[in-house]
Amino acid sequence: MADFNVSTREVGSIKIIDLKGYLDAHTAPDLEREFNKLIDSHNYKVVVNFDELKYISSAGLGVFMAYVETMRENSGDIKFSNMQNDVFNIFDLLGFPVLYEFFKDETEAVNKFNQTERS
């Protein structure tokens, strides 16, 4: 089994998902469960912190594609932060920067949500 951990915490009204290890076909269901919990509790503003993620496969990328529409339909979004260069390169290669916002650090991503709320 691949080394993977997913946990969720709050920064104000924003939910932060912390990823650690290797996100692949075997571990993607763990991330799906986290998203389902957030949706079930009507939390649609999510920042995914990739600081400790070492690897992502197409199955891991698919999780984000599966949930972003639900988040946006409910006045939320999924924003990405703290991504390692090699992980970002995978997202970039597949055109994700056109679909999602990427931030150097978590605080920037949270602030972007807060700016949107004030507008």
Biopython code that builds the backbone (N, CA, C, O; Angstrom):
import numpy as np
from Bio.PDB.StructureBuilder import StructureBuilder

atoms = [
    (1, "MET", "N", (0.851, -1.189, 0.000)),
    (1, "MET", "CA", (0.000, 0.000, 0.000)),
    (1, "MET", "C", (0.889, 1.243, 0.000)),
    (1, "MET", "O", (1.881, 1.322, 0.725)),
    (2, "ALA", "N", (0.512, 2.189, -0.816)),
    (2, "ALA", "CA", (1.290, 3.422, -0.932)),
    (2, "ALA", "C", (1.164, 4.252, 0.327)),
    (2, "ALA", "O", (0.142, 4.211, 1.012)),
    (3, "ASP", "N", (2.202, 4.999, 0.627)),
    (3, "ASP", "CA", (2.211, 5.899, 1.773)),
    (3, "ASP", "C", (1.398, 7.137, 1.404)),
    (3, "ASP", "O", (1.806, 7.922, 0.547)),
    (4, "PHE", "N", (0.235, 7.310, 2.061)),
    (4, "PHE", "CA", (-0.622, 8.446, 1.781)),
    (4, "PHE", "C", (-1.404, 8.813, 3.029)),
    (4, "PHE", "O", (-1.841, 7.952, 3.792)),
    (5, "ASN", "N", (-1.569, 10.111, 3.215)),
    (5, "ASN", "CA", (-2.405, 10.589, 4.307)),
    (5, "ASN", "C", (-3.147, 11.827, 3.827)),
    (5, "ASN", "O", (-2.580, 12.682, 3.147)),
    (6, "VAL", "N", (-4.415, 11.912, 4.189)),
    (6, "VAL", "CA", (-5.226, 13.082, 3.877)),
    (6, "VAL", "C", (-5.917, 13.511, 5.158)),
    (6, "VAL", "O", (-6.487, 12.688, 5.874)),
    (7, "SER", "N", (-5.861, 14.804, 5.442)),
    (7, "SER", "CA", (-6.535, 15.326, 6.626)),
    (7, "SER", "C", (-7.132, 16.678, 6.284)),
    (7, "SER", "O", (-6.681, 17.360, 5.363)),
    (8, "THR", "N", (-8.156, 17.054, 7.041)),
    (8, "THR", "CA", (-8.853, 18.315, 6.793)),
    (8, "THR", "C", (-8.852, 19.158, 8.047)),
    (8, "THR", "O", (-9.020, 18.650, 9.156)),
    (9, "ARG", "N", (-8.662, 20.447, 7.861)),
    (9, "ARG", "CA", (-8.723, 21.408, 8.960)),
    (9, "ARG", "C", (-9.380, 22.677, 8.451)),
    (9, "ARG", "O", (-9.656, 22.804, 7.258)),
    (10, "GLU", "N", (-9.630, 23.611, 9.348)),
    (10, "GLU", "CA", (-10.309, 24.846, 8.979)),
    (10, "GLU", "C", (-9.415, 26.058, 9.176)),
    (10, "GLU", "O", (-8.619, 26.120, 10.113)),
    (11, "VAL", "N", (-9.563, 27.019, 8.273)),
    (11, "VAL", "CA", (-9.009, 28.355, 8.450)),
    (11, "VAL", "C", (-10.192, 29.283, 8.196)),
    (11, "VAL", "O", (-10.514, 29.591, 7.048)),
    (12, "GLY", "N", (-10.827, 29.720, 9.261)),
    (12, "GLY", "CA", (-12.056, 30.499, 9.136)),
    (12, "GLY", "C", (-13.138, 29.628, 8.533)),
    (12, "GLY", "O", (-13.416, 28.542, 9.041)),
    (13, "SER", "N", (-13.751, 30.091, 7.457)),
    (13, "SER", "CA", (-14.814, 29.323, 6.799)),
    (13, "SER", "C", (-14.279, 28.432, 5.677)),
    (13, "SER", "O", (-15.045, 27.741, 5.006)),
    (14, "ILE", "N", (-12.972, 28.454, 5.483)),
    (14, "ILE", "CA", (-12.346, 27.682, 4.405)),
    (14, "ILE", "C", (-11.833, 26.357, 4.956)),
    (14, "ILE", "O", (-11.231, 26.311, 6.029)),
    (15, "LYS", "N", (-12.075, 25.286, 4.217)),
    (15, "LYS", "CA", (-11.544, 23.969, 4.586)),
    (15, "LYS", "C", (-10.221, 23.750, 3.862)),
    (15, "LYS", "O", (-10.096, 24.009, 2.665)),
    (16, "ILE", "N", (-9.250, 23.271, 4.611)),
    (16, "ILE", "CA", (-7.933, 22.961, 4.048)),
    (16, "ILE", "C", (-7.766, 21.448, 4.048)),
    (16, "ILE", "O", (-7.913, 20.799, 5.084)),
    (17, "ILE", "N", (-7.462, 20.895, 2.893)),
    (17, "ILE", "CA", (-7.139, 19.468, 2.792)),
    (17, "ILE", "C", (-5.627, 19.365, 2.652)),
    (17, "ILE", "O", (-5.044, 19.881, 1.698)),
    (18, "ASP", "N", (-5.004, 18.701, 3.602)),
    (18, "ASP", "CA", (-3.557, 18.472, 3.553)),
    (18, "ASP", "C", (-3.300, 17.084, 2.975)),
    (18, "ASP", "O", (-3.857, 16.091, 3.442)),
    (19, "LEU", "N", (-2.453, 17.032, 1.957)),
    (19, "LEU", "CA", (-2.087, 15.766, 1.327)),
    (19, "LEU", "C", (-0.636, 15.445, 1.633)),
    (19, "LEU", "O", (0.229, 16.320, 1.639)),
    (20, "LYS", "N", (-0.390, 14.154, 1.888)),
    (20, "LYS", "CA", (0.968, 13.720, 2.203)),
    (20, "LYS", "C", (1.222, 12.374, 1.538)),
    (20, "LYS", "O", (0.412, 11.453, 1.636)),
    (21, "GLY", "N", (2.352, 12.279, 0.867)),
    (21, "GLY", "CA", (2.757, 10.996, 0.309)),
    (21, "GLY", "C", (2.466, 10.851, -1.164)),
    (21, "GLY", "O", (2.838, 11.705, -1.968)),
    (22, "TYR", "N", (1.786, 9.748, -1.523)),
    (22, "TYR", "CA", (1.581, 9.354, -2.905)),
    (22, "TYR", "C", (0.099, 9.190, -3.192)),
    (22, "TYR", "O", (-0.557, 8.324, -2.614)),
    (23, "LEU", "N", (-0.431, 10.021, -4.087)),
    (23, "LEU", "CA", (-1.838, 9.967, -4.463)),
    (23, "LEU", "C", (-1.944, 9.241, -5.799)),
    (23, "LEU", "O", (-1.546, 9.763, -6.840)),
    (24, "ASP", "N", (-2.490, 8.022, -5.748)),
    (24, "ASP", "CA", (-2.602, 7.198, -6.948)),
    (24, "ASP", "C", (-3.931, 6.447, -6.923)),
    (24, "ASP", "O", (-4.807, 6.767, -6.121)),
    (25, "ALA", "N", (-4.086, 5.466, -7.782)),
    (25, "ALA", "CA", (-5.351, 4.724, -7.879)),
    (25, "ALA", "C", (-5.712, 4.027, -6.563)),
    (25, "ALA", "O", (-6.892, 3.859, -6.255)),
    (26, "HIS", "N", (-4.714, 3.627, -5.796)),
    (26, "HIS", "CA", (-4.983, 2.939, -4.534)),
    (26, "HIS", "C", (-5.394, 3.891, -3.424)),
    (26, "HIS", "O", (-6.139, 3.506, -2.523)),
    (27, "THR", "N", (-4.917, 5.132, -3.477)),
    (27, "THR", "CA", (-5.173, 6.083, -2.386)),
    (27, "THR", "C", (-6.220, 7.139, -2.744)),
    (27, "THR", "O", (-6.714, 7.837, -1.859)),
    (28, "ALA", "N", (-6.563, 7.263, -4.025)),
    (28, "ALA", "CA", (-7.555, 8.257, -4.443)),
    (28, "ALA", "C", (-8.889, 8.119, -3.708)),
    (28, "ALA", "O", (-9.507, 9.141, -3.411)),
    (29, "PRO", "N", (-9.370, 6.898, -3.395)),
    (29, "PRO", "CA", (-10.631, 6.801, -2.651)),
    (29, "PRO", "C", (-10.600, 7.505, -1.284)),
    (29, "PRO", "O", (-11.635, 7.962, -0.801)),
    (30, "ASP", "N", (-9.426, 7.591, -0.669)),
    (30, "ASP", "CA", (-9.306, 8.316, 0.603)),
    (30, "ASP", "C", (-9.606, 9.800, 0.399)),
    (30, "ASP", "O", (-10.295, 10.417, 1.210)),
    (31, "LEU", "N", (-9.088, 10.363, -0.682)),
    (31, "LEU", "CA", (-9.344, 11.770, -0.983)),
    (31, "LEU", "C", (-10.812, 11.971, -1.371)),
    (31, "LEU", "O", (-11.427, 12.965, -0.985)),
    (32, "GLU", "N", (-11.365, 11.036, -2.124)),
    (32, "GLU", "CA", (-12.787, 11.118, -2.482)),
    (32, "GLU", "C", (-13.664, 11.151, -1.229)),
    (32, "GLU", "O", (-14.625, 11.917, -1.161)),
    (33, "ARG", "N", (-13.336, 10.327, -0.248)),
    (33, "ARG", "CA", (-14.098, 10.325, 1.020)),
    (33, "ARG", "C", (-14.047, 11.687, 1.698)),
    (33, "ARG", "O", (-15.050, 12.150, 2.242)),
    (34, "GLU", "N", (-12.875, 12.334, 1.666)),
    (34, "GLU", "CA", (-12.760, 13.669, 2.265)),
    (34, "GLU", "C", (-13.658, 14.673, 1.555)),
    (34, "GLU", "O", (-14.348, 15.462, 2.201)),
    (35, "PHE", "N", (-13.647, 14.642, 0.232)),
    (35, "PHE", "CA", (-14.505, 15.553, -0.521)),
    (35, "PHE", "C", (-15.981, 15.262, -0.245)),
    (35, "PHE", "O", (-16.777, 16.189, -0.096)),
    (36, "ASN", "N", (-16.345, 13.995, -0.177)),
    (36, "ASN", "CA", (-17.741, 13.653, 0.108)),
    (36, "ASN", "C", (-18.177, 14.156, 1.480)),
    (36, "ASN", "O", (-19.305, 14.622, 1.642)),
    (37, "LYS", "N", (-17.292, 14.065, 2.464)),
    (37, "LYS", "CA", (-17.604, 14.597, 3.803)),
    (37, "LYS", "C", (-17.835, 16.099, 3.743)),
    (37, "LYS", "O", (-18.771, 16.613, 4.355)),
    (38, "LEU", "N", (-16.983, 16.802, 3.005)),
    (38, "LEU", "CA", (-17.135, 18.253, 2.882)),
    (38, "LEU", "C", (-18.461, 18.610, 2.220)),
    (38, "LEU", "O", (-19.171, 19.503, 2.682)),
    (39, "ILE", "N", (-18.787, 17.924, 1.159)),
    (39, "ILE", "CA", (-20.048, 18.197, 0.460)),
    (39, "ILE", "C", (-21.237, 17.874, 1.357)),
    (39, "ILE", "O", (-22.203, 18.635, 1.407)),
    (40, "ASP", "N", (-21.171, 16.749, 2.063)),
    (40, "ASP", "CA", (-22.259, 16.365, 2.961)),
    (40, "ASP", "C", (-22.499, 17.406, 4.045)),
    (40, "ASP", "O", (-23.625, 17.575, 4.514)),
    (41, "SER", "N", (-21.433, 18.106, 4.444)),
    (41, "SER", "CA", (-21.563, 19.136, 5.487)),
    (41, "SER", "C", (-21.632, 20.550, 4.886)),
    (41, "SER", "O", (-21.462, 21.541, 5.595)),
    (42, "HIS", "N", (-21.885, 20.630, 3.565)),
    (42, "HIS", "CA", (-22.079, 21.907, 2.857)),
    (42, "HIS", "C", (-20.866, 22.837, 2.940)),
    (42, "HIS", "O", (-21.007, 24.052, 3.083)),
    (43, "ASN", "N", (-19.679, 22.245, 2.847)),
    (43, "ASN", "CA", (-18.434, 23.012, 2.796)),
    (43, "ASN", "C", (-17.897, 22.926, 1.373)),
    (43, "ASN", "O", (-17.433, 21.876, 0.928)),
    (44, "TYR", "N", (-17.971, 24.056, 0.668)),
    (44, "TYR", "CA", (-17.631, 24.058, -0.750)),
    (44, "TYR", "C", (-16.397, 24.890, -1.086)),
    (44, "TYR", "O", (-15.975, 24.920, -2.242)),
    (45, "LYS", "N", (-15.819, 25.559, -0.110)),
    (45, "LYS", "CA", (-14.615, 26.362, -0.342)),
    (45, "LYS", "C", (-13.425, 25.596, 0.222)),
    (45, "LYS", "O", (-13.271, 25.451, 1.434)),
    (46, "VAL", "N", (-12.592, 25.113, -0.689)),
    (46, "VAL", "CA", (-11.536, 24.183, -0.311)),
    (46, "VAL", "C", (-10.195, 24.631, -0.885)),
    (46, "VAL", "O", (-10.090, 24.981, -2.060)),
    (47, "VAL", "N", (-9.184, 24.610, -0.038)),
    (47, "VAL", "CA", (-7.799, 24.771, -0.473)),
    (47, "VAL", "C", (-7.118, 23.430, -0.245)),
    (47, "VAL", "O", (-7.174, 22.876, 0.853)),
    (48, "VAL", "N", (-6.477, 22.915, -1.280)),
    (48, "VAL", "CA", (-5.718, 21.671, -1.149)),
    (48, "VAL", "C", (-4.255, 22.042, -1.020)),
    (48, "VAL", "O", (-3.668, 22.637, -1.924)),
    (49, "ASN", "N", (-3.670, 21.683, 0.122)),
    (49, "ASN", "CA", (-2.275, 21.978, 0.401)),
    (49, "ASN", "C", (-1.437, 20.755, 0.009)),
    (49, "ASN", "O", (-1.559, 19.681, 0.599)),
    (50, "PHE", "N", (-0.598, 20.946, -0.988)),
    (50, "PHE", "CA", (0.214, 19.865, -1.548)),
    (50, "PHE", "C", (1.630, 19.827, -0.972)),
    (50, "PHE", "O", (2.493, 19.133, -1.511)),
    (51, "ASP", "N", (1.877, 20.546, 0.090)),
    (51, "ASP", "CA", (3.230, 20.707, 0.614)),
    (51, "ASP", "C", (3.967, 19.381, 0.787)),
    (51, "ASP", "O", (5.158, 19.296, 0.490)),
    (52, "GLU", "N", (3.280, 18.355, 1.259)),
    (52, "GLU", "CA", (3.943, 17.077, 1.535)),
    (52, "GLU", "C", (3.570, 15.976, 0.550)),
    (52, "GLU", "O", (3.852, 14.802, 0.791)),
    (53, "LEU", "N", (2.929, 16.356, -0.571)),
    (53, "LEU", "CA", (2.600, 15.355, -1.582)),
    (53, "LEU", "C", (3.817, 15.145, -2.479)),
    (53, "LEU", "O", (4.373, 16.102, -3.017)),
    (54, "LYS", "N", (4.215, 13.913, -2.633)),
    (54, "LYS", "CA", (5.412, 13.583, -3.413)),
    (54, "LYS", "C", (5.083, 13.153, -4.840)),
    (54, "LYS", "O", (5.908, 13.305, -5.740)),
    (55, "TYR", "N", (3.877, 12.616, -5.048)),
    (55, "TYR", "CA", (3.535, 12.040, -6.354)),
    (55, "TYR", "C", (2.022, 12.077, -6.536)),
    (55, "TYR", "O", (1.271, 11.903, -5.577)),
    (56, "ILE", "N", (1.577, 12.305, -7.779)),
    (56, "ILE", "CA", (0.158, 12.214, -8.119)),
    (56, "ILE", "C", (0.022, 11.515, -9.462)),
    (56, "ILE", "O", (0.754, 11.817, -10.405)),
    (57, "SER", "N", (-0.918, 10.581, -9.544)),
    (57, "SER", "CA", (-1.187, 9.875, -10.796)),
    (57, "SER", "C", (-2.445, 10.441, -11.439)),
    (57, "SER", "O", (-3.077, 11.344, -10.892)),
    (58, "SER", "N", (-2.801, 9.911, -12.593)),
    (58, "SER", "CA", (-4.013, 10.365, -13.280)),
    (58, "SER", "C", (-5.257, 10.096, -12.432)),
    (58, "SER", "O", (-6.223, 10.856, -12.503)),
    (59, "ALA", "N", (-5.248, 9.045, -11.644)),
    (59, "ALA", "CA", (-6.391, 8.766, -10.769)),
    (59, "ALA", "C", (-6.537, 9.866, -9.722)),
    (59, "ALA", "O", (-7.653, 10.262, -9.387)),
    (60, "GLY", "N", (-5.430, 10.350, -9.213)),
    (60, "GLY", "CA", (-5.467, 11.448, -8.248)),
    (60, "GLY", "C", (-5.962, 12.726, -8.894)),
    (60, "GLY", "O", (-6.764, 13.451, -8.305)),
    (61, "LEU", "N", (-5.495, 13.010, -10.096)),
    (61, "LEU", "CA", (-5.956, 14.193, -10.828)),
    (61, "LEU", "C", (-7.457, 14.111, -11.083)),
    (61, "LEU", "O", (-8.162, 15.118, -11.022)),
    (62, "GLY", "N", (-7.931, 12.918, -11.364)),
    (62, "GLY", "CA", (-9.346, 12.717, -11.644)),
    (62, "GLY", "C", (-10.249, 13.071, -10.484)),
    (62, "GLY", "O", (-11.389, 13.484, -10.693)),
    (63, "VAL", "N", (-9.762, 12.919, -9.267)),
    (63, "VAL", "CA", (-10.566, 13.268, -8.091)),
    (63, "VAL", "C", (-10.935, 14.746, -8.139)),
    (63, "VAL", "O", (-12.082, 15.113, -7.883)),
    (64, "PHE", "N", (-9.978, 15.578, -8.460)),
    (64, "PHE", "CA", (-10.256, 17.020, -8.496)),
    (64, "PHE", "C", (-11.255, 17.361, -9.602)),
    (64, "PHE", "O", (-12.134, 18.203, -9.418)),
    (65, "MET", "N", (-11.113, 16.705, -10.739)),
    (65, "MET", "CA", (-12.051, 16.939, -11.839)),
    (65, "MET", "C", (-13.459, 16.487, -11.446)),
    (65, "MET", "O", (-14.443, 17.105, -11.852)),
    (66, "ALA", "N", (-13.556, 15.428, -10.671)),
    (66, "ALA", "CA", (-14.862, 14.889, -10.283)),
    (66, "ALA", "C", (-15.627, 15.815, -9.338)),
    (66, "ALA", "O", (-16.857, 15.799, -9.323)),
    (67, "TYR", "N", (-14.916, 16.618, -8.555)),
    (67, "TYR", "CA", (-15.579, 17.409, -7.512)),
    (67, "TYR", "C", (-15.640, 18.908, -7.777)),
    (67, "TYR", "O", (-16.424, 19.602, -7.131)),
    (68, "VAL", "N", (-14.851, 19.426, -8.693)),
    (68, "VAL", "CA", (-14.783, 20.883, -8.864)),
    (68, "VAL", "C", (-16.120, 21.466, -9.313)),
    (68, "VAL", "O", (-16.486, 22.560, -8.883)),
    (69, "GLU", "N", (-16.845, 20.768, -10.157)),
    (69, "GLU", "CA", (-18.124, 21.302, -10.637)),
    (69, "GLU", "C", (-19.120, 21.443, -9.483)),
    (69, "GLU", "O", (-19.823, 22.450, -9.388)),
    (70, "THR", "N", (-19.180, 20.444, -8.614)),
    (70, "THR", "CA", (-20.078, 20.519, -7.452)),
    (70, "THR", "C", (-19.721, 21.703, -6.564)),
    (70, "THR", "O", (-20.603, 22.418, -6.090)),
    (71, "MET", "N", (-18.436, 21.908, -6.342)),
    (71, "MET", "CA", (-18.003, 23.024, -5.506)),
    (71, "MET", "C", (-18.415, 24.355, -6.140)),
    (71, "MET", "O", (-18.949, 25.227, -5.456)),
    (72, "ARG", "N", (-18.175, 24.509, -7.413)),
    (72, "ARG", "CA", (-18.465, 25.772, -8.095)),
    (72, "ARG", "C", (-19.972, 26.013, -8.216)),
    (72, "ARG", "O", (-20.424, 27.156, -8.148)),
    (73, "GLU", "N", (-20.737, 24.960, -8.393)),
    (73, "GLU", "CA", (-22.198, 25.111, -8.456)),
    (73, "GLU", "C", (-22.776, 25.604, -7.134)),
    (73, "GLU", "O", (-23.893, 26.120, -7.090)),
    (74, "ASN", "N", (-22.015, 25.444, -6.065)),
    (74, "ASN", "CA", (-22.452, 25.846, -4.727)),
    (74, "ASN", "C", (-21.661, 27.050, -4.215)),
    (74, "ASN", "O", (-21.435, 27.181, -3.012)),
    (75, "SER", "N", (-21.244, 27.920, -5.119)),
    (75, "SER", "CA", (-20.519, 29.159, -4.808)),
    (75, "SER", "C", (-19.185, 28.922, -4.119)),
    (75, "SER", "O", (-18.718, 29.762, -3.350)),
    (76, "GLY", "N", (-18.583, 27.791, -4.391)),
    (76, "GLY", "CA", (-17.271, 27.487, -3.832)),
    (76, "GLY", "C", (-16.273, 27.221, -4.942)),
    (76, "GLY", "O", (-16.497, 27.581, -6.098)),
    (77, "ASP", "N", (-15.166, 26.583, -4.578)),
    (77, "ASP", "CA", (-14.127, 26.253, -5.546)),
    (77, "ASP", "C", (-13.096, 25.366, -4.863)),
    (77, "ASP", "O", (-13.124, 25.171, -3.648)),
    (78, "ILE", "N", (-12.197, 24.839, -5.663)),
    (78, "ILE", "CA", (-11.025, 24.123, -5.169)),
    (78, "ILE", "C", (-9.817, 24.922, -5.635)),
    (78, "ILE", "O", (-9.642, 25.150, -6.832)),
    (79, "LYS", "N", (-8.986, 25.345, -4.694)),
    (79, "LYS", "CA", (-7.756, 26.066, -5.012)),
    (79, "LYS", "C", (-6.569, 25.227, -4.526)),
    (79, "LYS", "O", (-6.675, 24.513, -3.529)),
    (80, "PHE", "N", (-5.462, 25.318, -5.224)),
    (80, "PHE", "CA", (-4.281, 24.512, -4.909)),
    (80, "PHE", "C", (-3.174, 25.394, -4.345)),
    (80, "PHE", "O", (-2.970, 26.518, -4.804)),
    (81, "SER", "N", (-2.458, 24.872, -3.341)),
    (81, "SER", "CA", (-1.344, 25.636, -2.763)),
    (81, "SER", "C", (-0.171, 24.723, -2.425)),
    (81, "SER", "O", (-0.308, 23.504, -2.326)),
    (82, "ASN", "N", (0.983, 25.356, -2.253)),
    (82, "ASN", "CA", (2.208, 24.719, -1.747)),
    (82, "ASN", "C", (2.636, 23.498, -2.565)),
    (82, "ASN", "O", (3.074, 22.494, -2.005)),
    (83, "MET", "N", (2.510, 23.587, -3.865)),
    (83, "MET", "CA", (2.798, 22.440, -4.713)),
    (83, "MET", "C", (4.284, 22.371, -5.054)),
    (83, "MET", "O", (4.899, 23.370, -5.426)),
    (84, "GLN", "N", (4.840, 21.181, -4.921)),
    (84, "GLN", "CA", (6.227, 20.936, -5.322)),
    (84, "GLN", "C", (6.314, 21.057, -6.845)),
    (84, "GLN", "O", (5.340, 20.768, -7.540)),
    (85, "ASN", "N", (7.458, 21.476, -7.368)),
    (85, "ASN", "CA", (7.608, 21.691, -8.807)),
    (85, "ASN", "C", (7.304, 20.452, -9.644)),
    (85, "ASN", "O", (6.644, 20.554, -10.678)),
    (86, "ASP", "N", (7.776, 19.283, -9.209)),
    (86, "ASP", "CA", (7.545, 18.087, -10.014)),
    (86, "ASP", "C", (6.065, 17.709, -10.051)),
    (86, "ASP", "O", (5.587, 17.200, -11.065)),
    (87, "VAL", "N", (5.340, 17.946, -8.972)),
    (87, "VAL", "CA", (3.897, 17.695, -8.958)),
    (87, "VAL", "C", (3.191, 18.745, -9.823)),
    (87, "VAL", "O", (2.300, 18.413, -10.605)),
    (88, "PHE", "N", (3.592, 20.008, -9.679)),
    (88, "PHE", "CA", (2.980, 21.057, -10.506)),
    (88, "PHE", "C", (3.171, 20.769, -11.998)),
    (88, "PHE", "O", (2.263, 21.008, -12.794)),
    (89, "ASN", "N", (4.328, 20.267, -12.376)),
    (89, "ASN", "CA", (4.598, 19.993, -13.790)),
    (89, "ASN", "C", (3.582, 19.027, -14.387)),
    (89, "ASN", "O", (3.222, 19.151, -15.558)),
    (90, "ILE", "N", (3.121, 18.072, -13.596)),
    (90, "ILE", "CA", (2.098, 17.131, -14.059)),
    (90, "ILE", "C", (0.788, 17.878, -14.309)),
    (90, "ILE", "O", (0.156, 17.695, -15.350)),
    (91, "PHE", "N", (0.381, 18.716, -13.359)),
    (91, "PHE", "CA", (-0.827, 19.524, -13.529)),
    (91, "PHE", "C", (-0.696, 20.441, -14.748)),
    (91, "PHE", "O", (-1.629, 20.577, -15.539)),
    (92, "ASP", "N", (0.465, 21.061, -14.884)),
    (92, "ASP", "CA", (0.701, 22.007, -15.971)),
    (92, "ASP", "C", (0.639, 21.313, -17.328)),
    (92, "ASP", "O", (0.038, 21.826, -18.272)),
    (93, "LEU", "N", (1.255, 20.165, -17.416)),
    (93, "LEU", "CA", (1.281, 19.398, -18.658)),
    (93, "LEU", "C", (-0.136, 19.074, -19.137)),
    (93, "LEU", "O", (-0.394, 19.033, -20.339)),
    (94, "LEU", "N", (-1.044, 18.846, -18.199)),
    (94, "LEU", "CA", (-2.417, 18.466, -18.547)),
    (94, "LEU", "C", (-3.374, 19.649, -18.617)),
    (94, "LEU", "O", (-4.579, 19.462, -18.786)),
    (95, "GLY", "N", (-2.844, 20.869, -18.489)),
    (95, "GLY", "CA", (-3.669, 22.053, -18.675)),
    (95, "GLY", "C", (-4.476, 22.493, -17.468)),
    (95, "GLY", "O", (-5.381, 23.315, -17.613)),
    (96, "PHE", "N", (-4.187, 21.984, -16.299)),
    (96, "PHE", "CA", (-4.942, 22.352, -15.098)),
    (96, "PHE", "C", (-4.851, 23.837, -14.740)),
    (96, "PHE", "O", (-5.815, 24.371, -14.192)),
    (97, "PRO", "N", (-3.739, 24.534, -15.020)),
    (97, "PRO", "CA", (-3.702, 25.959, -14.667)),
    (97, "PRO", "C", (-4.767, 26.804, -15.367)),
    (97, "PRO", "O", (-5.048, 27.919, -14.926)),
    (98, "VAL", "N", (-5.355, 26.304, -16.429)),
    (98, "VAL", "CA", (-6.449, 27.007, -17.085)),
    (98, "VAL", "C", (-7.745, 26.832, -16.282)),
    (98, "VAL", "O", (-8.619, 27.698, -16.312)),
    (99, "LEU", "N", (-7.863, 25.715, -15.572)),
    (99, "LEU", "CA", (-9.097, 25.365, -14.870)),
    (99, "LEU", "C", (-9.093, 25.714, -13.393)),
    (99, "LEU", "O", (-10.155, 25.925, -12.808)),
    (100, "TYR", "N", (-7.934, 25.776, -12.789)),
    (100, "TYR", "CA", (-7.797, 25.965, -11.341)),
    (100, "TYR", "C", (-6.826, 27.102, -11.043)),
    (100, "TYR", "O", (-6.004, 27.480, -11.877)),
    (101, "GLU", "N", (-6.946, 27.638, -9.823)),
    (101, "GLU", "CA", (-5.978, 28.639, -9.370)),
    (101, "GLU", "C", (-4.925, 27.952, -8.504)),
    (101, "GLU", "O", (-5.242, 27.152, -7.624)),
    (102, "PHE", "N", (-3.673, 28.283, -8.775)),
    (102, "PHE", "CA", (-2.532, 27.747, -8.036)),
    (102, "PHE", "C", (-1.889, 28.886, -7.254)),
    (102, "PHE", "O", (-1.722, 29.989, -7.775)),
    (103, "PHE", "N", (-1.532, 28.618, -6.005)),
    (103, "PHE", "CA", (-0.921, 29.622, -5.148)),
    (103, "PHE", "C", (0.347, 29.055, -4.530)),
    (103, "PHE", "O", (0.439, 27.864, -4.232)),
    (104, "LYS", "N", (1.330, 29.947, -4.343)),
    (104, "LYS", "CA", (2.604, 29.533, -3.729)),
    (104, "LYS", "C", (2.392, 29.042, -2.303)),
    (104, "LYS", "O", (3.013, 28.068, -1.878)),
    (105, "ASP", "N", (1.501, 29.725, -1.556)),
    (105, "ASP", "CA", (1.257, 29.273, -0.188)),
    (105, "ASP", "C", (-0.230, 29.318, 0.145)),
    (105, "ASP", "O", (-1.027, 29.982, -0.519)),
    (106, "GLU", "N", (-0.558, 28.604, 1.171)),
    (106, "GLU", "CA", (-1.938, 28.428, 1.617)),
    (106, "GLU", "C", (-2.610, 29.751, 1.966)),
    (106, "GLU", "O", (-3.785, 29.948, 1.654)),
    (107, "THR", "N", (-1.886, 30.650, 2.601)),
    (107, "THR", "CA", (-2.458, 31.932, 3.015)),
    (107, "THR", "C", (-2.972, 32.710, 1.812)),
    (107, "THR", "O", (-4.039, 33.321, 1.882)),
    (108, "GLU", "N", (-2.227, 32.696, 0.706)),
    (108, "GLU", "CA", (-2.668, 33.383, -0.512)),
    (108, "GLU", "C", (-3.984, 32.796, -1.023)),
    (108, "GLU", "O", (-4.878, 33.535, -1.435)),
    (109, "ALA", "N", (-4.100, 31.491, -0.997)),
    (109, "ALA", "CA", (-5.312, 30.827, -1.486)),
    (109, "ALA", "C", (-6.507, 31.159, -0.595)),
    (109, "ALA", "O", (-7.597, 31.441, -1.095)),
    (110, "VAL", "N", (-6.305, 31.126, 0.718)),
    (110, "VAL", "CA", (-7.376, 31.472, 1.659)),
    (110, "VAL", "C", (-7.791, 32.923, 1.459)),
    (110, "VAL", "O", (-8.981, 33.238, 1.433)),
    (111, "ASN", "N", (-6.810, 33.800, 1.318)),
    (111, "ASN", "CA", (-7.107, 35.222, 1.103)),
    (111, "ASN", "C", (-7.910, 35.449, -0.171)),
    (111, "ASN", "O", (-8.767, 36.331, -0.212)),
    (112, "LYS", "N", (-7.644, 34.665, -1.205)),
    (112, "LYS", "CA", (-8.386, 34.806, -2.460)),
    (112, "LYS", "C", (-9.871, 34.489, -2.232)),
    (112, "LYS", "O", (-10.740, 35.183, -2.760)),
    (113, "PHE", "N", (-10.160, 33.449, -1.451)),
    (113, "PHE", "CA", (-11.548, 33.148, -1.102)),
    (113, "PHE", "C", (-12.159, 34.316, -0.327)),
    (113, "PHE", "O", (-13.281, 34.735, -0.608)),
    (114, "ASN", "N", (-11.422, 34.830, 0.638)),
    (114, "ASN", "CA", (-11.936, 35.921, 1.474)),
    (114, "ASN", "C", (-12.181, 37.174, 0.665)),
    (114, "ASN", "O", (-13.152, 37.885, 0.924)),
    (115, "GLN", "N", (-11.326, 37.471, -0.314)),
    (115, "GLN", "CA", (-11.536, 38.634, -1.194)),
    (115, "GLN", "C", (-12.814, 38.464, -2.000)),
    (115, "GLN", "O", (-13.570, 39.416, -2.194)),
    (116, "THR", "N", (-13.047, 37.255, -2.463)),
    (116, "THR", "CA", (-14.240, 36.970, -3.258)),
    (116, "THR", "C", (-15.507, 37.171, -2.418)),
    (116, "THR", "O", (-16.512, 37.685, -2.910)),
    (117, "GLU", "N", (-15.447, 36.760, -1.146)),
    (117, "GLU", "CA", (-16.596, 36.924, -0.261)),
    (117, "GLU", "C", (-16.924, 38.397, -0.041)),
    (117, "GLU", "O", (-18.093, 38.766, 0.069)),
    (118, "ARG", "N", (-15.902, 39.231, 0.023)),
    (118, "ARG", "CA", (-16.115, 40.676, 0.287)),
    (118, "ARG", "C", (-16.599, 41.424, -0.956)),
    (118, "ARG", "O", (-17.193, 42.496, -0.843)),
    (119, "SER", "N", (-16.347, 40.865, -2.135)),
    (119, "SER", "CA", (-16.705, 41.567, -3.381)),
    (119, "SER", "C", (-18.201, 41.642, -3.571)),
    (119, "SER", "O", (-18.670, 42.197, -4.564)),
]
sb = StructureBuilder()
sb.init_structure("model")
sb.init_model(0)
sb.init_chain("A")
sb.init_seg("    ")
for serial, (resi, resn, name, xyz) in enumerate(atoms, 1):
    if name == "N":
        sb.init_residue(resn, " ", resi, " ")
    sb.init_atom(name, np.array(xyz, "f"), 0.0, 1.0, " ", f" {name:<3s}", serial, name[0])
structure = sb.get_structure()
